[in-house]
Amino acid sequence: MSDIIRRDPRAEWIARNRLHPLHAAMQPAQHSWMGPNGVIRKNPHGMGFIGPNGIKRIDRSGEQQGGATKRTAAVEVQLPLHQVPAPAFYICVVPDMVGGRLSSHDRDLLGLAHQLAGSDGAVLAVVFGEHKETTFGTAGVDRLLVLDGEEFSGYAPEQRVQGLRAVDNQFSPRHWLLPDSRSGGGELGRRFAAALGQRPATRVWQVKDQACIGRAGAGLQDLARPLARLILAAVECAEPVSETRHEALPVELSTTVARSLSRIEDLGAVAVDPAAIPMAEAEFIFSGGNGVKDWQLFHQTAAALGATEGASRVAVDDGFMARDRQVGASGTWVTARVYVAVGISGAIQHLQGIGACDKVVAINLDPGCDMIKRADLSVIGESAEILQALIEAVEAYRNDAKRDAA
Ligand SMILES: Cc1cc2nc3c(=O)[nH]c(=O)nc-3n(C[C@H](O)[C@H](O)[C@H](O)COP(=O)(O)OP(=O)(O)OC[C@H]3O[C@@H](n4cnc5c(N)ncnc54)[C@H](O)[C@@H]3O)c2cc1C
């Protein structure tokens, strides 16, 4: 049999769409689940498959039932390679790279860049400082320019504007895209626009029919204006690239960037109390639900990790957490890079609130719950035991780091 993996996009869409009448039929048969009293139940009739001669077979390797092997194959699916050997023009994207990695906002921007690039243009990402990103290709970067000189590190908007001006002179991009964010892009974009003497389109959430539509009037109105060269785009301005992979070929500046006479002195990062960070802006959220049995331990773990605390509605209704900590449809919609859900089942109202989170870690007793399905990493077990182990691991890590530094 051929190794080529055949996909049925309609079936995949139905499997994701809980409201579709055929949704249940598209789910893999569940052979074991946790009963209401916590005991794991198994359905022996659900196992196996009917062989070609009509006899039921049980394959204990799990291969035939869509087990491990099938999943591995799905992971290895190679997306078609999109190449632009001789770009007719460039669309430049300057991602925020919070924590050295592409954020979901950055990925939305790369999606928008591909809309503007079409098949002839190339998307050029300009990245400042050292990064840890390994997925530029699948995020849609055709050319990658890393400006990692020490002068660009930290808070150096003036020097970065000089770098962008050098890129502008060399590549003359048709459009510049920056995230209109508080993580750097919003300020850098406005400074760069002033340096170029151009009016940027700001808070843009849609680019369509040669027009940019942005939020205005305290976010209450839409403002449409002709497609600008410099676009500062909002979150979800476009779908991220998901159907192609790109070369991310490294390119370099042919000139050295002039050093700007900095009028800003970077005094370094200031430690803040994670509890004081508004939920909507928190990068690392440690959230507790009905499965948290020891709230003292929960707060202790959040403090050890330096995370901002969040909660499910049940935890709030039961009085364990303040109302402003509720995550979800009727609470706060969060955009954390890491969201840890402790004892949260993953009700649709909660999942809506964490839709924009990059990485979700679930700690839960029930391996079949919806939060585990959503999670990128799951730990199955009793929350108190896992939190205790987590505190010990963090302390051991900190002690090792201190010993190495001494
Ligand atoms: C109109 C409306 C709006 C809503 N808005 C929101 C909202 O904004 N946010 C929100 O969160 N909910 C909201 N809800 C409620 C939502 O439907 C769920 O009821 C709620 O999210 C469930 O919270 P939970 O996951 O903490 O509790 P449960 O559903 O009770 O889940 C507890 C989880 O903990 C696990 N568990 C139990 N014991 C342990 C243990 N010892 N160790 C580890 N895991 C354990 C269980 O397996 C289970 O998965 C809304 C509901 C409605 C109707």
The ligand as a MOL file (V3000), in Angstrom:
LIG
                    3D

  0  0  0     0  0            999 V3000
M  V30 BEGIN CTAB
M  V30 COUNTS 53 58 0 0 0
M  V30 BEGIN ATOM
M  V30 1 C -23.1940 31.2790 29.6320 0
M  V30 2 C -22.0330 30.5620 30.2450 0
M  V30 3 C -20.8180 31.2230 30.2820 0
M  V30 4 C -19.7110 30.5720 30.8490 0
M  V30 5 N -18.5210 31.2210 30.8580 0
M  V30 6 C -17.4440 30.5810 31.3730 0
M  V30 7 C -16.1670 31.2100 31.3610 0
M  V30 8 O -16.0040 32.3530 30.9430 0
M  V30 9 N -15.1210 30.5270 31.8710 0
M  V30 10 C -15.2390 29.2550 32.3790 0
M  V30 11 O -14.2320 28.6770 32.8040 0
M  V30 12 N -16.4410 28.6360 32.3850 0
M  V30 13 C -17.5440 29.2690 31.9130 0
M  V30 14 N -18.7340 28.6490 31.9630 0
M  V30 15 C -18.8470 27.3840 32.6950 0
M  V30 16 C -18.3690 26.1930 31.9010 0
M  V30 17 O -19.4240 25.7040 31.1210 0
M  V30 18 C -17.8840 25.0590 32.8410 0
M  V30 19 O -18.8880 24.7490 33.7380 0
M  V30 20 C -16.6300 25.4270 33.6170 0
M  V30 21 O -15.6430 25.9440 32.7740 0
M  V30 22 C -16.1030 24.1580 34.3000 0
M  V30 23 O -15.0530 24.5180 35.1370 0
M  V30 24 P -13.9610 23.4190 35.5340 0
M  V30 25 O -13.3500 22.8710 34.3180 0
M  V30 26 O -13.0580 24.0570 36.5450 0
M  V30 27 O -14.8140 22.3280 36.3420 0
M  V30 28 P -15.2560 20.8670 35.9360 0
M  V30 29 O -15.9920 20.8740 34.6610 0
M  V30 30 O -15.9120 20.3090 37.1450 0
M  V30 31 O -13.8930 20.1000 35.6640 0
M  V30 32 C -12.9790 19.7430 36.6530 0
M  V30 33 C -11.8490 18.9870 35.9880 0
M  V30 34 O -10.8850 18.6710 36.9630 0
M  V30 35 C -10.4820 17.3260 36.8200 0
M  V30 36 N -10.1240 16.8510 38.1580 0
M  V30 37 C -10.9460 16.5280 39.1780 0
M  V30 38 N -10.2270 16.1890 40.2690 0
M  V30 39 C -8.9260 16.3220 39.9180 0
M  V30 40 C -7.7180 16.1490 40.6070 0
M  V30 41 N -7.6800 15.7740 41.8850 0
M  V30 42 N -6.5550 16.3530 39.9470 0
M  V30 43 C -6.5580 16.7410 38.6420 0
M  V30 44 N -7.6860 16.9350 37.9630 0
M  V30 45 C -8.8540 16.7410 38.5810 0
M  V30 46 C -11.6520 16.5990 36.2480 0
M  V30 47 O -11.2070 15.4710 35.5220 0
M  V30 48 C -12.2640 17.6580 35.3430 0
M  V30 49 O -11.6980 17.5800 34.0600 0
M  V30 50 C -19.8500 29.2650 31.3920 0
M  V30 51 C -21.0800 28.6210 31.3170 0
M  V30 52 C -22.1350 29.2590 30.7650 0
M  V30 53 C -23.4480 28.5280 30.7110 0
M  V30 END ATOM
M  V30 BEGIN BOND
M  V30 1 1 1 2
M  V30 2 1 2 3
M  V30 3 2 2 52
M  V30 4 2 3 4
M  V30 5 1 4 5
M  V30 6 1 4 50
M  V30 7 2 5 6
M  V30 8 1 6 7
M  V30 9 1 6 13
M  V30 10 2 7 8
M  V30 11 1 7 9
M  V30 12 1 9 10
M  V30 13 2 10 11
M  V30 14 1 10 12
M  V30 15 2 12 13
M  V30 16 1 13 14
M  V30 17 1 14 15
M  V30 18 1 14 50
M  V30 19 1 15 16
M  V30 20 1 16 17
M  V30 21 1 16 18
M  V30 22 1 18 19
M  V30 23 1 18 20
M  V30 24 1 20 21
M  V30 25 1 20 22
M  V30 26 1 22 23
M  V30 27 1 23 24
M  V30 28 2 24 25
M  V30 29 1 24 26
M  V30 30 1 24 27
M  V30 31 1 27 28
M  V30 32 2 28 29
M  V30 33 1 28 30
M  V30 34 1 28 31
M  V30 35 1 31 32
M  V30 36 1 32 33
M  V30 37 1 33 34
M  V30 38 1 33 48
M  V30 39 1 34 35
M  V30 40 1 35 36
M  V30 41 1 35 46
M  V30 42 1 36 37
M  V30 43 1 36 45
M  V30 44 2 37 38
M  V30 45 1 38 39
M  V30 46 1 39 40
M  V30 47 2 39 45
M  V30 48 1 40 41
M  V30 49 2 40 42
M  V30 50 1 42 43
M  V30 51 2 43 44
M  V30 52 1 44 45
M  V30 53 1 46 47
M  V30 54 1 46 48
M  V30 55 1 48 49
M  V30 56 2 50 51
M  V30 57 1 51 52
M  V30 58 1 52 53
M  V30 END BOND
M  V30 END CTAB
M  END
